[in-house]
Amino acid sequence: MNFIDELTWRGMIHQMMPGTKEQLEKEMTTAYLGIDPTADSLHIGHLVGVMMLKHFQRSGHKPIALVGGATGMIGDPSMKSQERKLLDEETLRHNQEAIKKQLSKFLDFDSDEPNAAEMVNNYDWMKNFSFLDFIRDVGKHITVNYMMAKDSVKKRLSGESQQGMSFTEFSYQLVQGYDFLNLYREKNCKLQLGGSDQWGNITTGTELIRRTLSGEAYALTCPLITKADGGKFGKTESGNVWLDPRYTSPYKFYQFWLNVSDADAEKYIKIFTELTQEEVKALIDEQAADPGRRPLQKRLAKEITTMVHSAADYEAAVEASQILFSNNTGDALHRLDEETLLQVMDGVPQHEIAMSDITSGELKLVDLLTDKAPVFPSKGEMRKMAQQGGLSINKEKVTDPYSIVTADMLLAGKYILAQRGKKNYFLLIAK
């Protein structure tokens, strides 16, 4: 597999230094990509870079994931209007370990092959670097004029920003440039990968390598991912879509990909999966023939949920997604944990009922769904609909309106899902 050809058809190349393709065709090459350890989980905004590393390793080359412990203490000014908060070492180390665990699902760190993935932290080589040593050994090689010419700096110093830029942030590209120099020197790393907003920082690194060691290094960036409607990729109303199930459940993760637009699905399936060009083309053709079946979204959601979580999590998410739209899903409903249940029921009207009424052994269903919760406007209507087969409790048909409500009906120990007709759902919460 040819790395450049692979990224090209997938639409994952924004800029590339001359000679990059020739270098990769000449020999097994080491490349690195920086990851900001500001949280103990990656989010889907990181996935483009991670997939670049994955394709890089699949192509027979050696990937290095650099966790920016030192740079995370500074904050990258690129395309940002404000400085970020600085992290302490303990937090950085915790975040690093958590990120490595996630990356292990994409990269092979344990292989005996020469292209086994590595993880490094720039804090390890920056922590003992004195300020005087740094400005003498690194700073003297790069002019202020060169640094000022970078777009990331120009934007912050122009009228577009009210914040200005601290010296700390201004020095960021030098620190990142030194990372590249250090990895070039210590690990023969000749290529840096990143998002298009990193081009200025990356090329500072190649320049530093050229000026200090007369070495030749290369840069390749991917486009920043956008949505077809112009909205920000990877954000929902509730914030970032995280890879860690503690922050974004597998169900919500699956739903995010399932609900992207047709145009976005066509773009994302190339970027976020390992599917071949032929497989992607077949799915695009299938989508064009019958858009209502949404084969692109379904396959995208399957591939990426399985890759980030597991096949079992994917299947559980599919099952949960079908609960409201399928009959005879009572068993599946009972298997849901509370968090997923509430996510599935998002948007369903909710009503509180007394737990004591449920456990009394005296409450009839007709009274529960009229007097205790306004599922039906009258007992007559409730009886009529039950007799006609239009009433379900927890996705199971109930025909006897006078049956006694019991604690066995409770989902996750406190919920009852009542369904009136085909589409009217009510979630009763016992407290």
FENGIHU-V554982 format. One line per field, one symbol per residue. phi: phi as a letter, one per 30 degrees, with the letter a starting at -180 (. if undefined). Layout:
phi->???
This chain:
phi->.cedddddddicccbbdejdddddddadccbbbdbdddbcadcddddddddddddddddjcccbccdddddddcjddehccbdcddcddedddddeddddeddddcccdcddddcedbbbbdddccdcddeddddddceddbddedddddeededdcdddbddibddedededdddddedddddddbhdcbccldddceddddddddddddcchccbbbbbcdddbcedidddicbecjdccddddcbdedddddeddcddedddddddddcbcededdddddddddddbeddhdddddeddddddddcaddddddddddddedcbdhceddddddddddeddddejdecbdbdddddddicddeddecbddbddbdaddddddddddiccbchibdbccdcdddbddddchiabbccbcidbccbcccdb
